[in-house]
Amino acid sequence: MAATAVALPLIFGAAACGDSNDDAGTDPNEKVELSVFWWGDDSRAETTKKVLDAYTAAHPNVTFVTTFQGNQGYLDKLSTQAAGGNAPDIFQLDDNMLSELAERKVTLDLTPYVEDKTLDLSKFPESLAKYGVVDGEQAGVALAENTPGLIYNKSKLKEFGVAEPTTGMTWEAFITWAKEVSTKSGGKMPGTMDPSADYKALWVWLRQQGKEFYNGKELGFTAEDLTRWFELWKGARDSGATPTADVIHEGNSSDASKQLVVTGKAATSWVWSNQLAALSKNTKDELGLMAYPGDPSGQWARASMYWSGSSKTKYPDVVADVINYFVNDATAAKTLGIERGITPNLDLRKEVEATLTDANQKTSLAFETEITPKFGAAPTPPPKGHAAVRTLLVSIAESVQYGKATPAQAAQDFLTQAAGKLG
Amino acid sequence: MALTTASAPVVPEQPGRRSPAAHKRRGSGGGRGRQGVAGYVFLSPWLLGLMGITAIPMLLSLYLSFTDYSVFSTWEDVQWIGLENYQEMFTGDPQFYRAVTVTLVYALVMVPLKLAAALAVALLLNRAWRGVGLFRGLFYLPSLLGGSVALALVWSALFAGDGAVNEFLAFFGITGQAWVNDPDYALGTLIILGIWQFGAPMVIFLAGLKQVPVELYEAASVDGASPWRQFWHVTMPMLSPVIFFNLVLETIRGFQGFTSAFVISNGTGGPVDSTLLYTLYLYKRGFAEFEMGYASALAWVFLLAIGVLTVVLFSTGRFWVHYADGEDR
């Protein structure tokens, strides 16, 4: 009783405070304070804050409260805030989560701003602009572009006397190449990480056969497709082209510092093209970058990250303008560089390129420039439930890797269980 | 005798023996009203905590377990789906059964071994020898670090394919396993980690051993009982309430195992779900897959299971736990 008596006025008091500002947002010089939240390291924080400060310099009435943290726990925190109705005004997302939040109306619908060009996406590659659309709503705007990339150990290949792999080689040719690396290294360094648990490798492979990972809100492939995928890699493992299951398990962690190309337990890792610089920091060897095997048209311009607004924000117009500033202002683009991925605005991409000094960043950019014309159309962003499907794929693929299930059995299990997670 | 004095205060508390006067005192209000208010005021921080941090969230989670609540749902989107979550759990979720099996294996193997280790070391440390205090401290240390992330990280480094354990084994010409990265061994390493942290029950055993009256041992040895017989017929019965206490506590703790599995498997419960402890699965569904409604249902089934288990333990206690004042019951 006592507790309720104390708690009730608090709740109503808080609610009353929240309502008082609702009719604001008409006066252009009104003081506006926006909260901005993203994940990343200190260097990302520094550039992001610089851009926000520049925005404030141009619009003195707009100030920002910024928060950032490591990737781990980012979504927990964002979701807790969203659940309590205090989502930040602007926050960073990636395609793993975009649909999840858009379908639950956590994100602000930016479509009207895109239509009236307050938020100008006309300089974006078309597929990149579309990759932020969920159920017909512009739920996020790509902050940067990347694509799946194979990162291989150049130094070691030279040492073993094996030629570098090339974009466009077939999957079979790639596995044969990897086998050669294993042999030439005297069995010390298997040629490639086994990507059978990696959704993006599977996705590219499916697209090369005219299928998609998702068909709307369902899986876009059959148990037979997945069986063939698992068998492809079972063959590679049996031939010695990949490490053993326990080492693959270490590499299945998404942590950049545990990628096998960095820990020296395989010559190739299956990652994203913009990760070249980050992975290079963790090894002394020189690394190279190429597309996933098969026809590069299986790949697409992926938004490595988005800015999204909160559907509860009091200042949707300002939010749209700030996002526009991030992607279309030349100074902002140069400040941000390509740490999050390649600049999304094609006109600014050249200008940013001229400012780059880091050799790995230059390689990433050159790769992206070379492959962009070969891209296929972007799929729709993964649906709600994607995060769960990804972890399911890891545990099912591992059951094949450890020999606990046959490819066919595992594929069937995956389809049954994934259906429940997507529903 | 010492025994009777120790148990004396307990006797009047027994329901059958309460005096009629005590009943009457409890019933009558009299001048106690003001004292009651003061009592509630002093209790209020605790009451607020109970309501705000325990009772209300628990009731809320019970309600949510019948809905499709996701972390991102606003109250308006939450839909009542009846028993669907529970139905799905028992009929359509192989991972649920996997998690139950892993947890049962973990707790049922770890708890007895941990208690045995705790008791054995407590018996050793109960002797009065030089430096025994230091050893008590050293043995207790691991359980101070018990839930820590750092320790789990050390563990996964020790038991990694190229870790210290395998280097040690290689010294003897044995080729080790990939321990934490092998689905056949990963849970075993977690169990060993759990057993190693036997410090807390050990301290309680030590306290229990100190309570056993020396006269009993003297009497037994006068009667010619061997140390082994003394252990079985004096130490064990006298210690049984403490064993029981530790058993209940450690069983519950064992079922709640989380941190080490979370850290060692990187939050996945892998490889191949071999370390998917129940609470880890619950966490995954709630925070990584955002299905809070389902996670709430998992939590309530868990609560009920632990409740039933505790009741079962208590009912078996009647057959083997001896209280010093046993003749009163």
Chai-1 contact restraints between the chains, C-beta under 6 A:
chainA,res_idxA,chainB,res_idxB,connection_type,confidence,min_distance_angstrom,max_distance_angstrom,comment,restraint_id
A,A2,B,S44,contact,1.0,0.0,6.0,A-B,restraint_1
A,A3,B,L47,contact,1.0,0.0,6.0,A-B,restraint_2
A,A3,B,L48,contact,1.0,0.0,6.0,A-B,restraint_3
A,A3,B,M51,contact,1.0,0.0,6.0,A-B,restraint_4
A,D76,B,F287,contact,1.0,0.0,6.0,A-B,restraint_5
A,S79,B,V71,contact,1.0,0.0,6.0,A-B,restraint_6
A,S79,B,F72,contact,1.0,0.0,6.0,A-B,restraint_7
A,A82,B,F72,contact,1.0,0.0,6.0,A-B,restraint_8
A,A83,B,V71,contact,1.0,0.0,6.0,A-B,restraint_9
A,R104,B,F72,contact,1.0,0.0,6.0,A-B,restraint_10
A,V106,B,F72,contact,1.0,0.0,6.0,A-B,restraint_11
A,D246,B,G161,contact,1.0,0.0,6.0,A-B,restraint_12
A,D246,B,A178,contact,1.0,0.0,6.0,A-B,restraint_13
A,D246,B,N181,contact,1.0,0.0,6.0,A-B,restraint_14
A,D246,B,D182,contact,1.0,0.0,6.0,A-B,restraint_15
A,H249,B,N181,contact,1.0,0.0,6.0,A-B,restraint_16
A,H249,B,P271,contact,1.0,0.0,6.0,A-B,restraint_17
A,S253,B,N266,contact,1.0,0.0,6.0,A-B,restraint_18
A,A388,B,E289,contact,1.0,0.0,6.0,A-B,restraint_19
A,S395,B,G270,contact,1.0,0.0,6.0,A-B,restraint_20
A,S395,B,D273,contact,1.0,0.0,6.0,A-B,restraint_21
A,E398,B,P271,contact,1.0,0.0,6.0,A-B,restraint_22
A,E398,B,V272,contact,1.0,0.0,6.0,A-B,restraint_23
A,S399,B,V272,contact,1.0,0.0,6.0,A-B,restraint_24
A,Y402,B,P183,contact,1.0,0.0,6.0,A-B,restraint_25
A,Y402,B,V272,contact,1.0,0.0,6.0,A-B,restraint_26
A,K404,B,V272,contact,1.0,0.0,6.0,A-B,restraint_27
